Amino acid sequence: MPVDVIQAAPVPGSSGWRELWLKEDWWAIYLGLGLVIVGTLMFEQGSSLTWLAVTPAKWSSLGQLLGDMAANAPRYLAQSAFWLGAFSLALGVLGYRAREFVPGILLLYGLGLAIFAAGQWTEAFRYNLEPPLLALIVGLAIANLGLLPRWFDAGFRVELYVKTGIVLLGATLPLNLMIWAGPIAILQASIVSVLTFLTIFWMARLLKLDRRFAAVLGVGGAVCGVSAAIAVAGAVGARKEDAPIAITIVILWAIVMIFVLPFAGQALHLPAGVGGAWIGTSEFADAAGIAAAEAYGGLAGHGAVAGNADQAVWAFTLMKVVGRDVWIGIWAFVLAVVATLRWDRLDGIGQPDAAQIWWRFPKFVIGFVIASLVVTVVSRDYSLPHYSHDVVPTLVGPLKDLRSWAFIFCFLSIGLTTRFRDLAKAGARPVLAFSAGVAVNVVLGLVLSAVVFAHYWETLSR
């Protein structure tokens, strides 16, 4: 099971200003915002982080892959040195010894590069094998086959990697993108997020699961599974094992939906935009969702469904990446308040203490918001077409690629530290509670996408 996924909320006044360098949340902000600020300054000077944000190119033959790797070898070496230096600085200050975490970080980058390259294979696209999902599968296989000694686990810092990725995610979600998305997309995303959370939460409570665990499961289905589960687990003071269990269930359902949703959408003859919106409201992870949306767009491209490939991907992006992912911060704040002012008293932990809201609130969400505001200011005078043409390739694109690396490190770490025998102890009740939310999510998403707001999604264009 992932190590140190959840840190206990500190007691007010116990660390004071020292938490600014002794908590992974703040280091995620420093690393993520540091990249955003450097990228922004370079963008303003007509330059870009593209050289450092190298990723393997698409390939169909081994010769193409080896040629790309050879041509970009200096960039990969520089990038590996950057990640090693950045994470070593953070973990060193946090009190970990270099000999404990350096081997793990180097292993993550080496495996991550191989997995990223495998995910760019044209055959991988055919089977919807996105790099983050491949990272999870490879990590699970290595961990559960006993191929790696446990002392490597010290470098598999799930929290640090995913929180850094979330801060970088903020840079890809400027506020003007939400304005361009329009009220329909935001409204539909909000309806799905709230009702899915309530369904999973109350089903979990009916099954006698702890309310804090129920909240973690709920946001896993309502927002972006991995990121939201980790954020809310800290906000509500959940047990250390709650987030890993929720993450595993989220990812298993996300993988199932990669194949089910495009097949069902075609059977229902849903236009490309409608199908993409349905996938956006029904998927539980960004990587799995984009794979399903691209698969559905491929159907449109071959004339199997009405519309075009861009409509499917853009509708998914509006629903999932823009509409639902912004709820990470909202749920984290709301549930931190509820846990502090109500659940602590009900559980006999103590009298409500408003100061605990700040201590429990996941600070990296602040970094997410600031990153979004920075890119919002930079792109405030751009229209959507000019934003896509000028800002995305040189500013947002490289930050998105670096975010992808951070999420690959996260998914690999989850897999490499997850043992199925430990997860089996949780029993069937969490799966049943989450599955109830899946049913509501899929049906509600279909009704909203194909009936209530059908005209909007059918005529969607950028």
C-alpha positions in Angstrom: 0.0 0.0 0.0 1.3 3.5 -0.8 3.6 4.8 1.9 2.9 8.1 3.6 0.0 8.9 1.3 -1.8 10.8 4.1 -0.1 13.0 6.7 -1.8 13.7 9.9 -3.1 17.2 10.3 -0.7 19.2 12.6 -1.9 20.7 15.8 -2.3 24.4 15.5 0.8 26.2 16.7 2.9 23.0 16.8 5.0 23.9 13.8 4.2 27.6 12.9 6.3 28.9 10.1 8.3 25.7 10.0 5.5 24.1 8.1 6.5 26.2 5.1 9.5 23.9 4.5 8.5 20.8 6.5 5.3 19.9 4.5 5.1 18.2 1.1 2.1 20.5 0.2 4.4 23.6 0.3 7.2 21.9 -1.6 4.7 20.9 -4.3 3.8 24.6 -4.5 7.4 25.6 -4.8 8.2 23.1 -7.4 5.0 23.5 -9.5 4.8 27.3 -9.2 8.5 27.6 -9.9 8.1 25.9 -13.2 5.0 28.0 -14.0 6.8 31.2 -13.2 9.9 30.3 -15.1 7.8 29.1 -18.1 5.8 32.4 -18.0 8.9 34.6 -17.9 10.4 32.6 -20.8 7.1 33.0 -22.7 7.1 36.7 -22.2 10.6 36.8 -23.7 9.7 34.7 -26.7 11.2 31.5 -25.4 9.8 28.3 -23.9 10.4 25.4 -21.5 9.9 23.0 -24.4 13.5 21.9 -24.4 13.3 20.7 -20.8 9.8 19.3 -21.1 10.8 16.6 -23.6 8.6 13.5 -24.1 8.9 10.6 -26.5 7.4 11.1 -29.9 4.9 8.8 -31.5 6.5 5.9 -33.2 5.5 2.8 -35.2 8.9 1.1 -35.6 11.8 0.4 -33.2 14.0 2.4 -35.5 11.9 5.5 -35.1 11.9 5.1 -31.3 15.7 4.6 -31.1 16.3 7.6 -33.4 14.1 9.9 -31.3 15.8 8.7 -28.1 19.3 9.3 -29.6 18.4 12.7 -30.9 17.0 13.8 -27.6 19.5 12.1 -25.3 20.9 15.4 -23.9 17.4 16.6 -23.2 16.4 13.4 -21.3 19.7 13.6 -19.3 19.0 17.2 -18.4 15.4 16.4 -17.5 16.3 13.5 -15.3 18.9 15.7 -13.5 16.2 18.4 -13.0 13.7 16.0 -11.5 16.4 14.3 -9.3 17.6 17.7 -8.1 14.2 19.1 -7.4 12.8 16.2 -5.5 16.1 15.6 -3.7 16.0 19.2 -2.5 12.5 18.8 -1.2 12.9 15.4 0.4 16.3 16.4 1.9 14.8 19.4 3.7 11.8 17.2 4.8 14.3 15.0 6.6 14.9 12.0 4.4 18.3 10.7 3.6 19.6 10.8 0.1 20.6 7.1 0.1 17.0 6.2 0.9 15.2 8.1 -1.8 17.7 8.7 -4.7 17.6 5.1 -5.9 13.8 5.2 -6.0 13.7 8.5 -7.9 16.2 7.2 -10.5 14.2 4.0 -10.9 11.0 6.1 -11.4 12.5 8.2 -14.1 14.0 5.2 -15.9 10.8 3.2 -15.8 8.8 6.3 -16.5 10.7 7.0 -19.7 10.3 3.4 -20.9 6.5 3.6 -20.1 6.1 7.0 -21.7 7.8 5.6 -24.9 5.6 2.5 -24.8 2.5 4.7 -24.5 3.5 6.6 -27.7 3.6 3.4 -29.8 0.9 3.5 -32.4 -0.4 0.1 -31.3 -0.8 1.4 -27.7 -3.1 4.1 -29.0 -5.2 1.5 -30.7 -5.8 -0.2 -27.3 -6.1 3.0 -25.3 -3.0 2.4 -23.2 -2.2 5.9 -21.9 1.2 6.2 -20.2 -0.2 6.9 -16.7 -2.4 3.7 -16.9 0.6 1.8 -18.2 2.6 3.1 -15.3 0.1 1.8 -12.8 -0.1 -1.6 -14.4 3.7 -2.0 -14.6 4.0 -0.8 -11.0 1.4 -3.2 -9.7 3.0 -6.1 -11.6 6.5 -5.4 -10.1 5.2 -4.9 -6.6 2.9 -7.9 -6.5 5.4 -10.3 -8.1 8.0 -9.4 -5.5 10.4 -8.0 -8.1 11.6 -5.1 -6.1 12.9 -4.8 -2.5 10.8 -2.7 -0.1 13.7 -0.3 0.7 13.1 1.3 -2.7 9.7 2.6 -1.4 11.4 5.6 0.3 11.6 7.2 -3.2 8.0 6.5 -4.2 6.6 9.7 -2.7 3.0 9.6 -4.0 1.9 12.8 -2.3 4.8 14.9 -3.5 4.4 13.8 -7.1 0.7 14.1 -7.4 0.5 17.4 -5.6 3.2 18.9 -7.9 1.2 17.6 -10.8 -2.0 19.2 -9.5 -0.2 22.6 -9.2 0.9 22.3 -12.8 -2.7 21.2 -13.7 -3.8 24.7 -12.5 -1.7 26.2 -15.3 -3.6 24.3 -17.9 -6.9 25.6 -16.5 -6.9 29.4 -16.8 -10.2 31.1 -15.7 -10.8 32.3 -19.3 -10.9 28.7 -20.4 -13.9 28.2 -18.1 -15.5 31.3 -19.6 -14.9 29.9 -23.1 -16.4 26.6 -21.9 -19.7 28.4 -21.3 -22.4 27.9 -18.6 -23.8 24.7 -20.0 -20.5 22.7 -19.6 -19.9 24.1 -16.1 -23.5 23.5 -15.0 -23.5 19.9 -16.2 -20.1 19.2 -14.6 -21.4 20.7 -11.3 -24.6 18.6 -11.3 -22.6 15.4 -11.9 -20.0 16.2 -9.3 -22.5 17.0 -6.5 -24.9 14.1 -7.2 -22.2 11.5 -7.7 -20.5 12.6 -4.4 -23.8 12.4 -2.5 -24.7 9.0 -3.9 -21.3 7.4 -3.0 -21.2 9.1 0.4 -24.6 8.1 1.5 -24.3 4.6 0.2 -21.0 4.2 2.0 -22.7 5.4 5.2 -25.5 2.9 4.7 -22.9 0.2 4.5 -21.4 1.4 7.8 -18.2 2.8 6.4 -16.5 5.6 8.3 -17.7 9.0 7.2 -14.2 10.3 6.4 -13.5 7.3 4.2 -17.0 7.8 2.6 -15.9 11.4 1.7 -12.7 10.2 0.1 -14.6 7.6 -1.9 -17.2 10.2 -2.9 -14.7 12.7 -4.3 -12.9 9.9 -6.1 -16.0 9.4 -8.2 -17.1 13.0 -8.3 -13.9 14.7 -9.5 -10.5 13.5 -10.6 -10.0 10.2 -8.7 -6.4 10.1 -7.7 -5.9 13.8 -7.1 -9.1 14.5 -5.3 -8.9 11.4 -3.1 -5.4 12.5 -1.8 -6.5 16.1 -1.4 -9.7 15.3 0.6 -8.1 12.5 2.6 -5.8 15.1 4.2 -8.6 17.7 4.5 -10.9 15.4 6.5 -8.2 13.6 8.5 -8.8 10.2 6.9 -6.9 7.1 7.8 -3.6 6.4 6.0 -5.1 3.4 4.1 -8.3 5.2 2.9 -6.8 7.1 0.0 -5.0 4.0 -1.5 -8.2 2.0 -1.4 -10.2 4.7 -3.0 -7.6 5.3 -5.7 -7.4 1.6 -6.6 -11.2 1.4 -7.0 -11.2 4.6 -9.0 -8.6 3.3 -11.4 -10.2 -0.1 -11.9 -13.5 1.5 -12.9 -11.6 4.0 -15.0 -10.0 1.2 -17.0 -13.3 -0.5 -17.5 -14.9 2.7 -18.8 -12.2 3.2 -21.4 -13.7 0.2 -23.3 -17.4 0.4 -22.2 -18.2 4.0 -23.0 -17.0 4.3 -26.6 -18.7 0.9 -27.4 -22.0 2.0 -25.7 -21.9 5.4 -27.3 -21.6 3.9 -30.8 -24.4 1.4 -30.0 -26.6 4.4 -29.0 -25.5 6.3 -32.1 -24.4 9.3 -30.1 -22.9 12.2 -32.1 -19.2 12.9 -31.4 -19.8 15.9 -29.2 -22.5 14.1 -27.2 -20.3 11.0 -26.8 -17.4 13.1 -25.6 -19.5 14.9 -23.1 -20.9 11.6 -21.8 -17.4 10.3 -21.4 -16.4 13.5 -19.6 -19.2 13.1 -17.1 -18.7 9.3 -16.6 -15.0 8.7 -16.5 -13.0 8.9 -13.3 -9.5 9.7 -14.4 -8.1 12.2 -16.9 -5.7 9.7 -18.6 -8.4 7.1 -19.0 -11.0 9.6 -20.1 -8.8 11.2 -22.8 -8.1 7.7 -24.1 -11.8 6.9 -24.3 -12.6 10.3 -25.9 -9.8 9.8 -28.5 -11.2 6.4 -29.3 -14.7 7.8 -29.8 -13.2 10.6 -31.9 -11.7 7.9 -34.0 -15.1 6.4 -34.6 -16.3 9.8 -35.8 -13.3 10.1 -38.0 -14.2 6.9 -39.8 -17.8 7.8 -40.1 -19.1 5.3 -37.6 -20.8 8.2 -35.6 -21.9 11.7 -36.6 -19.6 14.6 -36.1 -15.8 14.9 -36.1 -13.0 13.7 -33.8 -12.2 17.2 -32.4 -15.8 17.5 -31.1 -15.4 14.3 -29.0 -12.1 15.4 -27.5 -13.1 19.0 -26.9 -16.4 18.0 -25.3 -14.5 15.6 -22.9 -12.0 18.4 -22.1 -14.8 20.8 -21.2 -16.6 18.3 -19.1 -13.8 16.5 -17.3 -10.6 18.6 -17.4 -12.3 22.0 -17.1 -15.7 21.4 -15.5 -15.1 18.6 -13.0 -11.4 18.9 -12.1 -11.9 22.5 -10.7 -14.0 20.8 -8.0 -10.9 19.5 -6.4 -10.3 22.7 -4.5 -14.1 23.2 -3.8 -14.5 19.8 -2.2 -11.3 20.0 -0.3 -12.4 23.3 1.3 -16.0 22.3 2.0 -15.1 18.9 3.5 -12.3 20.4 5.6 -14.9 22.8 7.1 -17.5 19.9 7.7 -14.9 17.6 9.2 -13.5 20.3 11.5 -16.8 21.8 12.7 -19.0 18.7 12.8 -17.4 15.3 12.3 -14.6 15.9 14.9 -17.4 16.7 17.5 -19.5 13.7 16.5 -16.4 11.4 16.7 -15.4 12.7 20.1 -12.2 14.2 18.8 -12.8 17.5 20.5 -14.7 20.8 20.3 -14.9 22.5 16.9 -11.8 24.6 16.2 -12.0 26.8 13.2 -8.2 27.1 13.1 -8.1 23.4 12.1 -9.7 24.3 8.8 -6.5 26.0 7.8 -4.2 23.3 9.1 -6.2 20.6 7.3 -6.8 22.4 4.1 -4.5 21.0 1.4 -2.2 23.9 0.8 -1.2 22.7 -2.7 -4.7 23.7 -3.8 -3.5 27.3 -3.3 -0.7 26.6 -5.7 -3.3 25.2 -8.2 -5.3 28.4 -8.0 -2.2 30.7 -8.3 -1.0 28.8 -11.3 -4.4 29.2 -12.9 -4.4 32.9 -12.2 -0.9 33.4 -13.6 -1.8 31.9 -16.9 -5.2 33.7 -16.8 -3.3 37.1 -16.6 -0.9 36.1 -19.3 -3.6 35.0 -21.7 -6.3 37.6 -20.8 -6.1 39.4 -24.1 -6.2 36.3 -26.3 -9.3 34.8 -28.0 -9.7 31.0 -27.8 -8.2 30.4 -31.3 -5.2 32.7 -30.5 -4.8 31.1 -27.1 -4.7 27.6 -28.8 -2.3 28.8 -31.4 0.1 31.0 -29.4 -0.2 30.2 -25.7 -0.7 26.5 -25.7 2.4 25.4 -27.7 4.9 27.6 -25.9 3.6 28.0 -22.4 0.8 25.6 -21.5 2.0 22.7 -23.6 5.4 22.3 -21.9 3.9 22.7 -18.5 1.3 20.0 -19.4 4.1 17.7 -20.5 5.9 18.2 -17.2 2.7 17.6 -15.4 2.4 14.3 -17.3 5.8 13.3 -16.0 4.7 14.1 -12.4 1.6 12.0 -12.8 3.5 9.1 -14.3 5.8 9.2 -11.2 2.7 9.3 -9.0 1.0 6.3 -10.8 4.2 4.3 -10.8 4.6 5.0 -7.1 1.1 3.9 -6.4 1.6 0.7 -8.2 5.0 0.0 -6.8 3.8 0.3 -3.2 0.4 -1.4 -3.6 0.0 -5.0 -2.5 -3.3 -6.6 -3.4 -3.3 -8.7 -0.2 -3.4 -5.4 1.8 -6.2 -4.0 -0.3 -8.3 -7.2 0.1 -8.6 -6.5 3.8 -10.9 -3.6 3.0 -13.6 -6.0 1.8 -16.4 -5.5 -0.7 -18.3 -2.6 0.9 -16.1 0.3 -0.6 -16.5 -1.3 -4.0 -20.2 -1.5 -3.6 -20.5 2.1 -2.4 -18.4 3.4 -5.3 -20.2 1.2 -7.9 -23.5 2.8 -6.8 -22.0 6.2 -7.7 -20.8 4.7 -11.1 -24.4 3.7 -11.9 -25.7 7.2 -11.1 -22.8 8.9 -12.9 -23.2 7.0 -16.1 -27.0 7.3 -16.3 -27.0 10.9 -15.2 -24.3 11.8 -17.7 -26.1 10.1 -20.5 -29.4 12.0 -19.7 -27.7 15.3 -19.5 -25.5 14.9 -22.5 -27.9 13.1 -24.9 -31.2 14.7 -23.8 -31.1 17.8 -21.6 -28.1 19.5 -23.3 -28.0 17.5 -26.5 -28.2 20.4 -28.9 -25.3 22.2 -27.2 -23.0 19.1 -27.5 -24.1 18.2 -31.0 -23.2 21.6 -32.4 -20.1 22.1 -30.3 -17.1 23.7 -32.1 -14.0 25.5 -31.0 
